[in-house]
Amino acid sequence: MSIAEEDFKAALARWASGVTVVTAAHDGVLHGMTASSFTSVSLSPPLISICLDRGTRTLPLIESSGHFAVNVLGAEQAAVSNHFASSRTESDRLGGQTFSMGTLGCPLLAGALAHLQCKVFAIYPGGDHVIVLGEVATSQLGEGDPLLYFNGAYRALRAP
């Protein structure tokens, strides 16, 4: 017995998550995608995980280069999240965005609360997605409140 897809989606929509943009580059091609499936895995070594749809254009760049960056978005960056969630071509995905290139060769978005530059540690199958473990090589911190996503909409932090 398996849960209906719409019931599964509705249940997961009740999980509040931060919003990230995963970026990668290889052979002059830059790409990024909005991802909310991001979590810490281990302190020693410092590992994080991201889950990517097998069809995303970012995945082959990560596989080829062996590197990626996670840009943790701030509360004022909903437009950035929407930009990277849209279906743009590889050549214009970073168009109009302010970024610098990190030491591992991946785009780092301006204004992010944190940048984690990662080396691929392992890639595992996960249904219609893959689970990418990244070993964090460097991090940079910004300031501000996080961009949150809950029940199909962006939300702000509110003290209890």
MIKOL-859219 format. One record per residue: residue number from 1; residue in one letter; z negated, x negated, y negated of N, C-alpha, C in turn; chain. Coordinates in pm, 1 decimal. Layout:
# MIKOL-859219
+-----+------+----------+----------+----------+----------+----------+----------+----------+----------+----------+------+
: pos : code :      npz :      npx :      npy :     capz :     capx :     capy :      cpz :      cpx :      cpy : unit :
+-----+------+----------+----------+----------+----------+----------+----------+----------+----------+----------+------+
: NUM :    A :        Z :        X :        Y :        Z :        X :        Y :        Z :        X :        Y :    A :
...
+-----+------+----------+----------+----------+----------+----------+----------+----------+----------+----------+------+
//
This chain:
# MIKOL-859219
+-----+------+----------+----------+----------+----------+----------+----------+----------+----------+----------+------+
: pos : code :      npz :      npx :      npy :     capz :     capx :     capy :      cpz :      cpx :      cpy : unit :
+-----+------+----------+----------+----------+----------+----------+----------+----------+----------+----------+------+
:   1 :    M :      0.0 :    -83.9 :    117.2 :      0.0 :      0.0 :      0.0 :      0.0 :    -88.4 :   -123.6 :    A :
:   2 :    S :     80.7 :    -51.9 :   -221.8 :     93.7 :   -130.9 :   -343.3 :     79.9 :    -39.5 :   -464.5 :    A :
:   3 :    I :     23.5 :    -93.6 :   -570.9 :      5.9 :    -17.7 :   -694.1 :    141.7 :      7.3 :   -760.2 :    A :
:   4 :    A :    156.3 :    121.3 :   -823.4 :    279.3 :    150.8 :   -897.1 :    288.7 :     57.2 :  -1017.2 :    A :
:   5 :    E :    410.6 :     13.6 :  -1049.0 :    431.0 :    -81.8 :  -1157.3 :    373.6 :    -32.3 :  -1289.7 :    A :
:   6 :    E :    393.9 :     95.6 :  -1321.3 :    343.5 :    147.1 :  -1449.4 :    190.5 :    149.2 :  -1452.2 :    A :
:   7 :    D :    126.3 :    174.8 :  -1337.9 :    -20.4 :    171.4 :  -1331.2 :    -72.2 :     29.0 :  -1347.3 :    A :
:   8 :    F :     -2.7 :    -64.9 :  -1285.9 :    -39.3 :   -206.0 :  -1297.5 :    -29.4 :   -251.5 :  -1443.1 :    A :
:   9 :    K :     82.4 :   -219.2 :  -1508.4 :    101.5 :   -256.1 :  -1649.3 :     -5.1 :   -191.9 :  -1738.2 :    A :
:  10 :    A :    -36.2 :    -65.4 :  -1714.0 :   -136.3 :      4.9 :  -1795.0 :   -273.8 :    -59.2 :  -1780.3 :    A :
:  11 :    A :   -309.7 :    -97.6 :  -1658.7 :   -438.5 :   -163.2 :  -1636.9 :   -443.4 :   -299.0 :  -1706.7 :    A :
:  12 :    L :   -335.3 :   -376.5 :  -1696.0 :   -333.3 :   -508.9 :  -1759.4 :   -331.9 :   -500.3 :  -1911.7 :    A :
:  13 :    A :   -279.4 :   -390.6 :  -1966.3 :   -277.9 :   -372.7 :  -2111.9 :   -419.1 :   -361.6 :  -2167.7 :    A :
:  14 :    R :   -515.2 :   -331.3 :  -2082.8 :   -654.0 :   -320.2 :  -2126.1 :   -723.1 :   -456.0 :  -2134.5 :    A :
:  15 :    W :   -652.8 :   -561.2 :  -2098.0 :   -705.8 :   -698.2 :  -2105.9 :   -661.1 :   -759.4 :  -2238.4 :    A :
:  16 :    A :   -756.0 :   -787.1 :  -2325.5 :   -723.7 :   -852.5 :  -2452.8 :   -694.7 :   -999.7 :  -2426.1 :    A :
:  17 :    S :   -589.8 :  -1049.7 :  -2487.8 :   -556.4 :  -1191.6 :  -2468.5 :   -514.9 :  -1253.5 :  -2600.4 :    A :
:  18 :    G :   -529.0 :  -1383.4 :  -2605.0 :   -473.6 :  -1457.7 :  -2716.1 :   -323.2 :  -1466.4 :  -2698.6 :    A :
:  19 :    V :   -254.8 :  -1510.6 :  -2802.6 :   -109.5 :  -1520.1 :  -2798.0 :    -69.9 :  -1665.5 :  -2821.5 :    A :
:  20 :    T :     19.6 :  -1714.9 :  -2738.2 :     70.0 :  -1850.7 :  -2752.4 :    223.0 :  -1848.7 :  -2757.0 :    A :
:  21 :    V :    278.1 :  -1957.3 :  -2806.0 :    420.8 :  -1984.3 :  -2790.6 :    430.7 :  -2114.8 :  -2713.7 :    A :
:  22 :    V :    498.2 :  -2110.0 :  -2599.8 :    522.9 :  -2228.6 :  -2518.6 :    656.1 :  -2286.3 :  -2562.6 :    A :
:  23 :    T :    657.5 :  -2415.3 :  -2596.0 :    781.0 :  -2481.1 :  -2639.5 :    814.3 :  -2596.8 :  -2546.1 :    A :
:  24 :    A :    942.4 :  -2625.7 :  -2538.6 :    990.8 :  -2734.9 :  -2455.0 :   1121.2 :  -2787.1 :  -2514.4 :    A :
:  25 :    A :   1157.5 :  -2907.4 :  -2474.3 :   1282.1 :  -2969.0 :  -2520.0 :   1333.7 :  -3061.6 :  -2410.8 :    A :
:  26 :    H :   1467.0 :  -3067.9 :  -2400.8 :   1530.6 :  -3161.0 :  -2307.3 :   1674.8 :  -3181.6 :  -2350.9 :    A :
:  27 :    D :   1716.8 :  -3307.4 :  -2358.3 :   1854.2 :  -3343.3 :  -2395.4 :   1900.6 :  -3273.6 :  -2522.9 :    A :
:  28 :    G :   1813.8 :  -3267.3 :  -2622.7 :   1849.3 :  -3210.0 :  -2751.8 :   1841.2 :  -3059.2 :  -2760.2 :    A :
:  29 :    V :   1809.5 :  -2992.6 :  -2648.7 :   1793.7 :  -2847.1 :  -2649.7 :   1646.4 :  -2815.0 :  -2669.9 :    A :
:  30 :    L :   1617.6 :  -2733.5 :  -2771.6 :   1480.9 :  -2690.7 :  -2800.8 :   1468.5 :  -2543.0 :  -2767.7 :    A :
:  31 :    H :   1354.6 :  -2503.3 :  -2713.7 :   1334.3 :  -2362.6 :  -2683.5 :   1186.8 :  -2330.2 :  -2689.8 :    A :
:  32 :    G :   1157.8 :  -2203.4 :  -2711.3 :   1020.4 :  -2156.1 :  -2711.3 :   1016.3 :  -2010.4 :  -2673.3 :    A :
:  33 :    M :    902.1 :  -1967.1 :  -2624.0 :    883.9 :  -1828.7 :  -2582.8 :    738.7 :  -1788.1 :  -2601.1 :    A :
:  34 :    T :    719.2 :  -1662.5 :  -2638.2 :    585.3 :  -1608.6 :  -2650.3 :    526.6 :  -1590.9 :  -2510.8 :    A :
:  35 :    A :    400.8 :  -1630.9 :  -2494.9 :    334.9 :  -1618.5 :  -2365.1 :    187.4 :  -1584.0 :  -2386.1 :    A :
:  36 :    S :    142.5 :  -1481.9 :  -2317.4 :      0.2 :  -1449.7 :  -2322.2 :    -69.4 :  -1487.7 :  -2192.0 :    A :
:  37 :    S :      8.0 :  -1528.4 :  -2092.8 :    -48.6 :  -1570.5 :  -1965.6 :    -76.7 :  -1720.3 :  -1971.9 :    A :
:  38 :    F :   -192.1 :  -1752.7 :  -2027.8 :   -234.7 :  -1890.7 :  -2052.2 :   -384.4 :  -1897.7 :  -2027.0 :    A :
:  39 :    T :   -429.7 :  -2000.9 :  -1957.9 :   -572.9 :  -2016.7 :  -1936.0 :   -607.9 :  -2162.0 :  -1905.5 :    A :
:  40 :    S :   -733.6 :  -2195.1 :  -1927.6 :   -782.6 :  -2326.6 :  -1886.8 :   -807.7 :  -2323.4 :  -1736.8 :    A :
:  41 :    V :   -791.3 :  -2437.9 :  -1672.1 :   -807.9 :  -2446.5 :  -1527.6 :   -915.2 :  -2547.2 :  -1490.3 :    A :
:  42 :    S :   -911.8 :  -2665.0 :  -1552.9 :  -1000.1 :  -2774.0 :  -1511.4 :  -1032.4 :  -2863.6 :  -1630.8 :    A :
:  43 :    L :  -1155.1 :  -2916.6 :  -1632.7 :  -1192.4 :  -3014.4 :  -1736.1 :  -1156.7 :  -3156.5 :  -1695.1 :    A :
:  44 :    S :  -1162.4 :  -3184.3 :  -1563.6 :  -1135.9 :  -3319.8 :  -1517.4 :  -1051.2 :  -3314.9 :  -1390.5 :    A :
:  45 :    P :   -919.5 :  -3336.3 :  -1400.4 :   -845.8 :  -3365.8 :  -1522.8 :   -832.2 :  -3241.1 :  -1610.2 :    A :
:  46 :    P :   -798.4 :  -3260.4 :  -1737.9 :   -783.5 :  -3145.1 :  -1827.6 :   -654.9 :  -3068.4 :  -1795.6 :    A :
:  47 :    L :   -669.7 :  -2952.8 :  -1727.7 :   -554.1 :  -2874.5 :  -1684.6 :   -557.1 :  -2735.4 :  -1746.1 :    A :
:  48 :    I :   -438.6 :  -2685.7 :  -1779.4 :   -419.2 :  -2547.6 :  -1822.4 :   -308.9 :  -2488.3 :  -1735.1 :    A :
:  49 :    S :   -299.4 :  -2355.2 :  -1736.1 :   -189.0 :  -2291.5 :  -1665.0 :   -116.6 :  -2196.0 :  -1758.1 :    A :
:  50 :    I :     13.1 :  -2184.1 :  -1735.9 :     96.3 :  -2083.5 :  -1799.9 :    178.4 :  -2019.2 :  -1689.1 :    A :
:  51 :    C :    210.1 :  -1893.4 :  -1706.2 :    294.0 :  -1823.8 :  -1608.9 :    421.5 :  -1781.2 :  -1679.5 :    A :
:  52 :    L :    535.3 :  -1820.0 :  -1623.3 :    665.6 :  -1794.6 :  -1685.6 :    755.8 :  -1717.9 :  -1590.9 :    A :
:  53 :    D :    827.8 :  -1621.3 :  -1645.9 :    928.6 :  -1549.4 :  -1569.9 :   1031.9 :  -1650.3 :  -1520.2 :    A :
:  54 :    R :   1074.2 :  -1634.4 :  -1396.7 :   1173.1 :  -1727.6 :  -1338.7 :   1303.0 :  -1732.8 :  -1419.3 :    A :
:  55 :    G :   1334.8 :  -1627.3 :  -1494.1 :   1459.7 :  -1620.8 :  -1569.0 :   1452.7 :  -1674.8 :  -1710.9 :    A :
:  56 :    T :   1336.7 :  -1718.1 :  -1757.2 :   1327.2 :  -1766.1 :  -1894.7 :   1406.5 :  -1895.2 :  -1914.7 :    A :
:  57 :    R :   1461.3 :  -1910.4 :  -2034.2 :   1536.9 :  -2032.2 :  -2066.0 :   1445.4 :  -2151.0 :  -2091.0 :    A :
:  58 :    T :   1316.0 :  -2126.0 :  -2109.5 :   1221.8 :  -2235.2 :  -2132.2 :   1191.0 :  -2310.0 :  -2002.6 :    A :
:  59 :    L :   1185.8 :  -2239.7 :  -1890.6 :   1147.0 :  -2300.1 :  -1763.1 :   1234.3 :  -2419.0 :  -1721.8 :    A :
:  60 :    P :   1367.9 :  -2410.5 :  -1725.8 :   1447.5 :  -2527.1 :  -1686.1 :   1422.4 :  -2650.2 :  -1774.6 :    A :
:  61 :    L :   1391.7 :  -2627.6 :  -1902.3 :   1361.6 :  -2740.7 :  -1990.9 :   1230.5 :  -2807.7 :  -1951.1 :    A :
:  62 :    I :   1132.6 :  -2726.0 :  -1913.4 :   1004.5 :  -2780.7 :  -1867.7 :   1024.1 :  -2857.2 :  -1737.1 :    A :
:  63 :    E :   1099.7 :  -2797.9 :  -1645.4 :   1123.7 :  -2864.5 :  -1517.1 :   1199.2 :  -2995.6 :  -1534.9 :    A :
:  64 :    S :   1298.2 :  -2998.0 :  -1624.1 :   1380.0 :  -3118.3 :  -1644.0 :   1306.0 :  -3228.2 :  -1718.9 :    A :
:  65 :    S :   1231.7 :  -3189.5 :  -1822.1 :   1164.4 :  -3290.0 :  -1904.8 :   1029.4 :  -3331.9 :  -1849.6 :    A :
:  66 :    G :    963.3 :  -3239.3 :  -1778.3 :    828.6 :  -3267.6 :  -1729.1 :    721.1 :  -3251.1 :  -1834.6 :    A :
:  67 :    H :    756.9 :  -3189.6 :  -1949.3 :    662.4 :  -3171.9 :  -2060.0 :    677.4 :  -3033.9 :  -2121.6 :    A :
:  68 :    F :    571.0 :  -2987.9 :  -2186.3 :    575.5 :  -2866.7 :  -2266.1 :    457.8 :  -2868.5 :  -2361.8 :    A :
:  69 :    A :    463.9 :  -2779.6 :  -2459.5 :    353.3 :  -2764.9 :  -2553.5 :    312.2 :  -2619.3 :  -2557.9 :    A :
:  70 :    V :    183.2 :  -2596.6 :  -2574.9 :    128.9 :  -2462.8 :  -2595.3 :     79.3 :  -2458.0 :  -2738.8 :    A :
:  71 :    N :    133.2 :  -2363.6 :  -2814.4 :     94.6 :  -2341.9 :  -2954.2 :     11.3 :  -2214.5 :  -2958.4 :    A :
:  72 :    V :   -118.9 :  -2227.0 :  -2986.2 :   -208.6 :  -2111.5 :  -2992.1 :   -195.0 :  -2050.5 :  -3130.8 :    A :
:  73 :    L :   -149.0 :  -1924.9 :  -3136.7 :   -118.2 :  -1863.4 :  -3265.2 :   -241.2 :  -1807.9 :  -3335.4 :    A :
:  74 :    G :   -235.7 :  -1815.2 :  -3469.2 :   -340.8 :  -1760.7 :  -3553.5 :   -310.5 :  -1617.2 :  -3592.5 :    A :
:  75 :    A :   -411.7 :  -1550.2 :  -3646.6 :   -404.0 :  -1408.0 :  -3680.7 :   -288.6 :  -1375.2 :  -3774.2 :    A :
:  76 :    E :   -245.6 :  -1468.5 :  -3855.9 :   -137.4 :  -1445.2 :  -3951.7 :      1.0 :  -1471.5 :  -3892.9 :    A :
:  77 :    Q :      9.6 :  -1496.6 :  -3762.1 :    136.4 :  -1538.5 :  -3702.2 :    199.9 :  -1434.0 :  -3609.7 :    A :
:  78 :    A :    175.7 :  -1306.7 :  -3634.0 :    239.0 :  -1201.9 :  -3552.5 :    390.7 :  -1210.9 :  -3561.6 :    A :
:  79 :    A :    443.7 :  -1241.2 :  -3680.0 :    589.4 :  -1252.9 :  -3695.4 :    644.1 :  -1368.3 :  -3611.5 :    A :
:  80 :    V :    567.8 :  -1475.8 :  -3599.7 :    609.0 :  -1589.7 :  -3516.4 :    613.4 :  -1545.7 :  -3370.0 :    A :
:  81 :    S :    511.0 :  -1473.5 :  -3326.3 :    508.0 :  -1422.9 :  -3189.5 :    629.3 :  -1333.5 :  -3162.8 :    A :
:  82 :    N :    657.3 :  -1241.8 :  -3254.0 :    771.7 :  -1151.8 :  -3237.6 :    903.9 :  -1228.3 :  -3234.4 :    A :
:  83 :    H :    915.6 :  -1330.8 :  -3318.8 :   1037.1 :  -1412.8 :  -3322.6 :   1063.8 :  -1474.8 :  -3184.9 :    A :
:  84 :    F :    960.3 :  -1532.8 :  -3125.1 :    979.0 :  -1600.9 :  -2997.4 :    981.4 :  -1505.6 :  -2877.9 :    A :
:  85 :    A :    943.1 :  -1380.7 :  -2899.3 :    950.6 :  -1280.4 :  -2793.3 :   1087.5 :  -1214.0 :  -2788.6 :    A :
:  86 :    S :   1167.9 :  -1233.0 :  -2894.4 :   1299.6 :  -1169.5 :  -2898.1 :   1398.0 :  -1245.4 :  -2810.0 :    A :
:  87 :    S :   1513.0 :  -1186.3 :  -2787.2 :   1613.6 :  -1249.4 :  -2701.0 :   1717.5 :  -1321.5 :  -2786.1 :    A :
:  88 :    R :   1679.1 :  -1437.0 :  -2834.2 :   1769.8 :  -1522.1 :  -2911.9 :   1831.7 :  -1625.9 :  -2819.3 :    A :
:  89 :    T :   1942.8 :  -1682.8 :  -2861.3 :   2004.9 :  -1787.3 :  -2780.4 :   1926.2 :  -1916.6 :  -2795.8 :    A :
:  90 :    E :   1951.1 :  -2010.8 :  -2706.2 :   1880.7 :  -2139.1 :  -2711.4 :   1901.7 :  -2209.1 :  -2844.5 :    A :
:  91 :    S :   2019.6 :  -2197.4 :  -2902.4 :   2050.0 :  -2273.3 :  -3023.4 :   1980.2 :  -2219.1 :  -3147.5 :    A :
:  92 :    D :   1936.4 :  -2091.5 :  -3146.2 :   1871.3 :  -2040.2 :  -3266.8 :   1725.8 :  -1998.7 :  -3246.1 :    A :
:  93 :    R :   1669.0 :  -2026.6 :  -3131.5 :   1532.7 :  -1982.8 :  -3101.9 :   1431.9 :  -2041.5 :  -3201.1 :    A :
:  94 :    L :   1448.6 :  -2165.1 :  -3244.1 :   1356.1 :  -2223.7 :  -3340.5 :   1406.0 :  -2210.7 :  -3483.9 :    A :
:  95 :    G :   1519.4 :  -2144.4 :  -3501.9 :   1575.1 :  -2123.7 :  -3635.2 :   1479.0 :  -2048.4 :  -3724.5 :    A :
:  96 :    G :   1460.0 :  -2097.0 :  -3845.9 :   1373.6 :  -2032.3 :  -3942.5 :   1226.6 :  -2061.4 :  -3922.9 :    A :
:  97 :    Q :   1192.0 :  -2137.6 :  -3820.6 :   1051.8 :  -2171.5 :  -3794.6 :   1022.2 :  -2313.4 :  -3842.8 :    A :
:  98 :    T :    902.7 :  -2332.6 :  -3895.1 :    859.6 :  -2465.1 :  -3937.7 :    786.6 :  -2529.8 :  -3820.7 :    A :
:  99 :    F :    832.5 :  -2648.7 :  -3783.0 :    770.9 :  -2719.6 :  -3671.4 :    791.5 :  -2869.1 :  -3687.9 :    A :
: 100 :    S :    713.1 :  -2944.9 :  -3614.9 :    731.4 :  -3089.3 :  -3604.8 :    745.7 :  -3121.6 :  -3456.4 :    A :
: 101 :    M :    795.2 :  -3239.0 :  -3427.2 :    809.4 :  -3279.5 :  -3288.0 :    684.6 :  -3356.4 :  -3246.2 :    A :
: 102 :    G :    625.9 :  -3315.6 :  -3134.6 :    507.4 :  -3382.5 :  -3083.2 :    541.4 :  -3513.8 :  -3016.1 :    A :
: 103 :    T :    439.9 :  -3588.1 :  -2981.2 :    458.1 :  -3720.4 :  -2919.7 :    525.4 :  -3713.0 :  -2782.9 :    A :
: 104 :    L :    518.0 :  -3596.2 :  -2715.9 :    585.9 :  -3580.6 :  -2587.9 :    724.6 :  -3518.9 :  -2603.8 :    A :
: 105 :    G :    766.3 :  -3497.1 :  -2728.9 :    901.0 :  -3448.7 :  -2754.9 :    917.5 :  -3298.3 :  -2759.1 :    A :
: 106 :    C :    808.8 :  -3224.5 :  -2769.9 :    816.5 :  -3077.9 :  -2776.4 :    783.4 :  -3029.1 :  -2916.4 :    A :
: 107 :    P :    846.3 :  -2919.0 :  -2959.0 :    816.7 :  -2863.5 :  -3091.4 :    672.4 :  -2813.6 :  -3101.5 :    A :
: 108 :    L :    608.7 :  -2845.8 :  -3214.8 :    474.0 :  -2799.0 :  -3246.5 :    485.0 :  -2711.4 :  -3370.4 :    A :
: 109 :    L :    448.9 :  -2584.6 :  -3358.0 :    467.6 :  -2488.0 :  -3465.2 :    362.8 :  -2503.9 :  -3574.5 :    A :
: 110 :    A :    409.1 :  -2501.4 :  -3698.4 :    319.6 :  -2510.6 :  -3813.5 :    227.2 :  -2389.3 :  -3816.4 :    A :
: 111 :    G :    103.3 :  -2411.2 :  -3855.6 :      7.9 :  -2302.8 :  -3873.0 :    -64.4 :  -2259.4 :  -3747.1 :    A :
: 112 :    A :    -33.8 :  -2320.0 :  -3633.4 :   -101.0 :  -2281.5 :  -3508.4 :   -248.0 :  -2322.5 :  -3512.4 :    A :
: 113 :    L :   -331.2 :  -2248.2 :  -3441.0 :   -473.8 :  -2281.0 :  -3431.1 :   -497.7 :  -2402.9 :  -3343.9 :    A :
: 114 :    A :   -409.3 :  -2426.3 :  -3249.8 :   -419.2 :  -2543.2 :  -3163.0 :   -282.3 :  -2572.9 :  -3104.6 :    A :
: 115 :    H :   -259.4 :  -2701.2 :  -3080.7 :   -141.6 :  -2747.5 :  -3007.0 :   -194.1 :  -2824.6 :  -2886.0 :    A :
: 116 :    L :   -143.9 :  -2792.3 :  -2770.2 :   -175.0 :  -2866.7 :  -2649.1 :    -44.1 :  -2922.7 :  -2595.7 :    A :
: 117 :    Q :    -31.8 :  -3054.6 :  -2595.6 :     86.7 :  -3117.2 :  -2540.4 :     55.7 :  -3155.1 :  -2396.4 :    A :
: 118 :    C :    141.9 :  -3110.6 :  -2305.2 :    111.9 :  -3119.9 :  -2162.9 :    221.8 :  -3189.2 :  -2083.8 :    A :
: 119 :    K :    177.6 :  -3256.2 :  -1978.2 :    267.0 :  -3308.8 :  -1876.7 :    257.5 :  -3214.4 :  -1757.0 :    A :
: 120 :    V :    371.0 :  -3183.0 :  -1695.3 :    368.7 :  -3094.3 :  -1579.2 :    287.9 :  -3160.4 :  -1468.4 :    A :
: 121 :    F :    188.3 :  -3088.9 :  -1420.1 :    102.7 :  -3136.2 :  -1311.4 :    151.7 :  -3079.8 :  -1177.7 :    A :
: 122 :    A :    188.3 :  -2950.2 :  -1178.9 :    240.5 :  -2884.0 :  -1058.9 :    305.1 :  -2752.4 :  -1099.9 :    A :
: 123 :    I :    397.7 :  -2705.4 :  -1017.4 :    460.6 :  -2574.5 :  -1036.9 :    453.7 :  -2500.7 :   -903.7 :    A :
: 124 :    Y :    404.5 :  -2376.2 :   -909.5 :    386.1 :  -2295.3 :   -789.1 :    460.0 :  -2162.9 :   -803.0 :    A :
: 125 :    P :    507.6 :  -2107.4 :   -691.3 :    568.0 :  -1974.8 :   -697.4 :    460.5 :  -1869.4 :   -724.2 :    A :
: 126 :    G :    499.0 :  -1763.9 :   -793.6 :    406.9 :  -1654.0 :   -822.7 :    483.5 :  -1523.8 :   -837.0 :    A :
: 127 :    G :    545.1 :  -1476.1 :   -730.6 :    624.1 :  -1353.0 :   -737.1 :    748.0 :  -1374.4 :   -822.0 :    A :
: 128 :    D :    767.9 :  -1287.0 :   -924.2 :    884.9 :  -1302.9 :  -1010.8 :    859.9 :  -1404.4 :  -1121.8 :    A :
: 129 :    H :    744.3 :  -1469.4 :  -1118.8 :    708.3 :  -1573.8 :  -1215.0 :    682.2 :  -1705.1 :  -1140.6 :    A :
: 130 :    V :    664.9 :  -1810.5 :  -1217.1 :    613.3 :  -1936.4 :  -1163.7 :    486.6 :  -1969.2 :  -1240.9 :    A :
: 131 :    I :    396.5 :  -2038.2 :  -1173.4 :    269.8 :  -2082.2 :  -1233.4 :    284.4 :  -2230.7 :  -1259.9 :    A :
: 132 :    V :    277.5 :  -2267.3 :  -1387.0 :    292.3 :  -2407.7 :  -1425.7 :    154.9 :  -2460.0 :  -1464.7 :    A :
: 133 :    L :    110.3 :  -2563.0 :  -1394.3 :    -11.2 :  -2633.3 :  -1433.4 :     29.2 :  -2750.9 :  -1520.6 :    A :
: 134 :    G :    -35.8 :  -2762.4 :  -1634.5 :     -8.5 :  -2872.7 :  -1724.2 :   -131.3 :  -2956.8 :  -1745.5 :    A :
: 135 :    E :   -114.4 :  -3087.9 :  -1738.2 :   -223.2 :  -3178.8 :  -1771.7 :   -214.4 :  -3207.1 :  -1921.1 :    A :
: 136 :    V :   -319.7 :  -3172.9 :  -1992.8 :   -319.6 :  -3186.3 :  -2137.7 :   -330.0 :  -3334.3 :  -2174.2 :    A :
: 137 :    A :   -228.8 :  -3381.7 :  -2246.6 :   -224.7 :  -3520.9 :  -2289.7 :   -284.1 :  -3537.4 :  -2429.2 :    A :
: 138 :    T :   -255.2 :  -3441.4 :  -2518.8 :   -309.5 :  -3446.4 :  -2654.2 :   -335.6 :  -3304.5 :  -2703.0 :    A :
: 139 :    S :   -425.2 :  -3293.8 :  -2799.7 :   -448.5 :  -3164.5 :  -2864.7 :   -467.2 :  -3187.3 :  -3013.7 :    A :
: 140 :    Q :   -430.7 :  -3086.1 :  -3090.4 :   -450.9 :  -3085.3 :  -3234.8 :   -509.8 :  -2949.6 :  -3269.3 :    A :
: 141 :    L :   -600.6 :  -2947.1 :  -3365.4 :   -666.3 :  -2822.6 :  -3403.0 :   -630.3 :  -2780.2 :  -3543.8 :    A :
: 142 :    G :   -614.6 :  -2649.3 :  -3561.8 :   -595.5 :  -2589.0 :  -3692.5 :   -717.6 :  -2504.9 :  -3725.7 :    A :
: 143 :    E :   -706.7 :  -2423.2 :  -3828.1 :   -817.9 :  -2338.7 :  -3873.0 :   -775.2 :  -2192.9 :  -3875.5 :    A :
: 144 :    G :   -871.5 :  -2102.4 :  -3858.6 :   -844.5 :  -1960.5 :  -3873.2 :   -888.9 :  -1880.3 :  -3753.9 :    A :
: 145 :    D :   -856.2 :  -1751.1 :  -3756.6 :   -886.9 :  -1659.3 :  -3647.6 :   -765.8 :  -1647.4 :  -3556.1 :    A :
: 146 :    P :   -789.3 :  -1610.9 :  -3428.4 :   -678.8 :  -1601.3 :  -3332.8 :   -597.7 :  -1473.8 :  -3348.2 :    A :
: 147 :    L :   -472.9 :  -1481.5 :  -3307.0 :   -388.8 :  -1363.2 :  -3290.2 :   -421.3 :  -1307.5 :  -3151.8 :    A :
: 148 :    L :   -459.9 :  -1180.4 :  -3147.9 :   -495.3 :  -1116.2 :  -3021.7 :   -395.3 :  -1006.5 :  -2989.4 :    A :
: 149 :    Y :   -381.9 :   -976.8 :  -2859.0 :   -292.8 :   -871.0 :  -2814.0 :   -371.0 :   -782.5 :  -2718.3 :    A :
: 150 :    F :   -371.5 :   -650.8 :  -2746.4 :   -445.4 :   -556.2 :  -2664.2 :   -376.5 :   -421.0 :  -2666.9 :    A :
: 151 :    N :   -354.7 :   -364.8 :  -2549.5 :   -299.2 :   -231.6 :  -2535.3 :   -168.8 :   -212.7 :  -2613.7 :    A :
: 152 :    G :    -83.3 :   -315.8 :  -2607.3 :     49.7 :   -306.2 :  -2665.8 :     58.8 :   -333.6 :  -2814.9 :    A :
: 153 :    A :    -48.1 :   -387.6 :  -2875.1 :    -45.8 :   -413.8 :  -3019.0 :   -127.8 :   -537.8 :  -3052.4 :    A :
: 154 :    Y :    -93.8 :   -599.8 :  -3165.1 :   -172.0 :   -712.0 :  -3214.6 :   -303.1 :   -658.7 :  -3269.9 :    A :
: 155 :    R :   -407.5 :   -737.4 :  -3255.3 :   -541.2 :   -698.6 :  -3301.7 :   -606.8 :   -816.3 :  -3372.5 :    A :
: 156 :    A :   -713.5 :   -786.1 :  -3444.0 :   -791.0 :   -888.0 :  -3514.0 :   -930.4 :   -894.3 :  -3452.8 :    A :
: 157 :    L :   -993.3 :  -1008.7 :  -3466.9 :  -1132.6 :  -1021.9 :  -3424.3 :  -1221.1 :   -933.9 :  -3510.5 :    A :
: 158 :    R :  -1321.2 :   -876.8 :  -3448.6 :  -1419.9 :   -799.4 :  -3523.7 :  -1554.8 :   -828.5 :  -3460.4 :    A :
: 159 :    A :  -1651.6 :   -863.9 :  -3542.8 :  -1784.7 :   -894.8 :  -3491.5 :  -1845.5 :   -771.1 :  -3426.1 :    A :
: 160 :    P :  -1915.3 :   -788.8 :  -3312.6 :  -1976.1 :   -673.5 :  -3243.9 :  -2092.1 :   -613.5 :  -3323.0 :    A :
+-----+------+----------+----------+----------+----------+----------+----------+----------+----------+----------+------+
//
